[in-house]
């Protein structure tokens, strides 16, 4: 039987109370370090505070905090209470909060807040709650996380199964990528996003020492790396590119790193190859999954070099199926919608699956498109919502972006839809020039595209920008349309 996350923490506190579990860079520049015994004590005190504050089983907690001990303590205390936390971005506005919680209705409004004020009060609170009440039975849902699902509309999505099984599955994947119980784990992503939060919590409850730098900045990261000498980390391709561009930071990190795993958006080919060349194919790993946890694919750097562009093969009990518009399976080489079936999808109930496309046989899709090869490796080609209808013809914006990126004057590009009175929608490009002093104009861009893609796929207008809008996790924001 899978040990619950709360009991894992209490066991670590009992058997290895002095084991370092969490080190956090504070705004002052100082580091706060917490052992297993200290962290468990703070988590229990927080859970007791919530109990004494009138919390009752069945209620959610709501956590909208920046990276730090407080966020981690709030999540662990929620699980100790038997609650699944609602994780919100720390800077979310009132309107954004209401939008995210719309489907939860009264349950969202009734959630117990675990903010900075409550967490501070919890450590000063004199509790009358009995120890026998903690830990409570673990919730069936690990947490609710923000995602657009296949609709593009931001909502809080329930991630199943419960924390013990979910974190256990994550650690299995992390071990395949070089993680181990004695790892010093660098965590640099925003903990309101799926992969950074899952790997961070899996590391802490697995006994690793998790290090949280103050911000994603070369000087801050270098100070953390030189102080703690991390052996493992999970990154996004955007973060990999930032590290790759900083020689001193890269030298410090590569001297101690024995394994890493990246996820999120597609990694640029040149960045991926440099990481493999520097660290070795056996230490660079890639995984593909989603906030909804429909399954995993996985590969190491050597496999990637043999199958350039892949996001890996199904990991563990995951199955991958490529289907056409009618849900019929497609053979290797043909592009279609990516469906997955795994132990996670078999645990889905109505709340966890109603916004996903299902085939009725346990396979679910989050809206990505791709193909497999003859060896079973998966290659992503885009998303269903990347398709723009231009004058009645479907255009995949990723195809257009790929053509734009072959222009020597373009460093980055993203294509979005722009309303048009006659055609319904046309394409608009945002480009980051390779040389800011000599950006390509729309005429040059359109001329470059001629002969490479059909006329209706060529952007009608373009803006030159200093940088593409990105989320906290480094993903390019694609949910706007140009008016």
Secondary structure, 3 states (H helix, E strand, C coil): CCCCHHHHHHHHHHHCCCCEEEEEECCCCCEEEEEHHHHHHHHHHHHHHHHHCCCCCCCCEEECCCCCHHHHHHHHHHHHHCCCEEECCCCCCHHHHHHHCHHHCHHHHCCEECCHHHHHHHHHCCCCCCHHHCCCCCCCCCEEEEECCCCCCCEEEEECCCHHHHHHHHHHHHHHCCCCCCCEEEECCCCCCHHHHHHHHHHHHCCCEEEECCCCCHHHHHHHHHHHCCCEEEEEHHHHHHHHCCHHHHHHHHCCCCEEEEECCCCCHHHHHHHHHHHCCCCEEEEECCCCCCCCEEEEHHHHHHCCCCCEEECCCCEEEEECCCCCECCCCCCEEEEEECHHHHCCCHHHHCCCEECCCCCEECCEEEEECCCCCEEEEEEHHHEEEECCEEEEHHHHHHHHCCCCCEEEEEEEEEEECCCEEEEEEEEEECCCCCCCCHHHHHHHHECCECHHHCCCEEEECCCCCECCCCCECCCCCEC
